[in-house]
């Protein structure tokens, strides 16, 4: 475009052929505004034709691919060290396989157009496809990892690193094992990966669905409201208690005193053994409730395993931690970088 | 289910609780037919609930993943040895990016459901996304590889290894280079990969779009029919000449004598230097036609490069080779295993 904006100063005989031809047709006086107009038309066309990438997705350039491959290699190395095998599943599943598995989030599932065949949807995570995989192939005990892209038809905040297409690196232990053994190994794997990736100081917030349920039961939440209230608690890492309380009372119809009793529990967090001591003390209602007393015994077993594996130092026992999806029934956890700002960097249950 | 079919022989007191309860309600005489009915109902339910995988897709089990990873590692190693860098692009593109790029095959593109946002389609290959990538990021010369899945809404013959979701391993050289240098390197890369993978004896059929066009011009095909006739020639590896001739004459309206003149060319194939000698001889109409004479000079250059790289032995110069997609303009090729049966195992242009 530089040649065009310089045209006024260029002697006619030095102009490119087409400019010279134009100049002869219109005289040099008229040439600059004509060129200006041409410039605008051409630039507008280029803007129109500029190829676009789909919203919420990204290209990986060679240098980004190098980083990605190095990170995945470290993660895979930890997975393999713990005896996991790789599997892979298709990017889409029958719509019925995904339906009803994600609660409120089901609206974020990408459907394929009905093209006279099956009804298909892009996978939302790797967990439900893995459940379909084990049901289809009839596996017994399996420890597997799966690194692949998942899809969420969200309004992503790309400046915060959130996309509509992104990778999940999943590690699962399926089958029958002694209590808390798989949970301990999964947490150990997470600690090893976060150490190897050297992203900075991290902390793993840990809780148990059984404690959340008991807490709500003791506070007086009706069973039918456990899930909506749980999903309100889940927002505590992004919103202050006052806003979460408002949602419980105004949006979800919980009496104020019930919400306040929840508020007394969700402030409890800290070093695992100290927390366990506090919660199993006779003065704590959780210690005698039938669900939570069994759960607290499980937590003790889990902490003993983690301690012997040198993985307990990274754990914070945090009663405010909840997870949105319905399929979590036992231990739940979320890893965050200390210093914050980036949200959770790994999670599971 | 074993417990059910054995019920007749089991003393009532040894039966599981629910069978015992049934037995008391109906008496043991009525129990076996009742259990039989229950068995049928349960099995029918299980058949309904058996989770399904989407048609034309597959799960990769751990042992298949091992083979896949080994094969990809060998392929990537050859790509890197030739100085290629990795890139990756999203699984879907704006529909307009893919539209009009694949001729008749556009009907095989998977569209995503219109969900109030952009119109999106799953990628059909890695070539058009790469063109979009280079246009968007404004690269100069780049040698890149891209290993990823592509999607075709086909009726796939899965017993012949054809799927709706499958991997492509692409290697591309984009930018400005001396004539035939990138073509020679791409073919050398292909020879190295097929040797390293040790799939068995292979052969690379080679042709040039310029020769196909000249051949049709000399035979008397009108320019407007070049593409339909080309796509008929493309079927010669699966159908006999008689069927291809019938398609040209009956379906595509070519006069019989014109089809017969094409028939005289498409039987020509063989060792590159011998074929080149034959086609550049004054007695061959291709030698003096303006398009093909330049093309034959290019082929000579290409063969010299391949010869010096020790890659010419695998090449068969084959005038019957055509490629379906519109975006091929120069050299085209297709690799097949000798002994046949599996169709082409790699192709490009």
Interface residues (C-beta under 8 A of the other chain):
Chain A: X50 X51 X52 X53 X54 X55 X57 X58 X59 X60 X61 X62 X65 X66 X68 X69 X85 X86 X87 X88 X89 X90 X91 X92 X93 X94 X97 X110 X111 X112 X113 X114 X115 X117 X118 X120 X122 X131 X132 X133 X135 X136 X137 X144 X149 X151 X153 X165
Chain B: X50 X51 X52 X53 X54 X55 X57 X58 X59 X60 X61 X62 X65 X66 X68 X69 X85 X86 X87 X88 X89 X90 X91 X92 X93 X94 X97 X110 X111 X112 X113 X114 X115 X117 X118 X120 X122 X132 X133 X135 X136 X137 X144 X149 X151 X153 X165
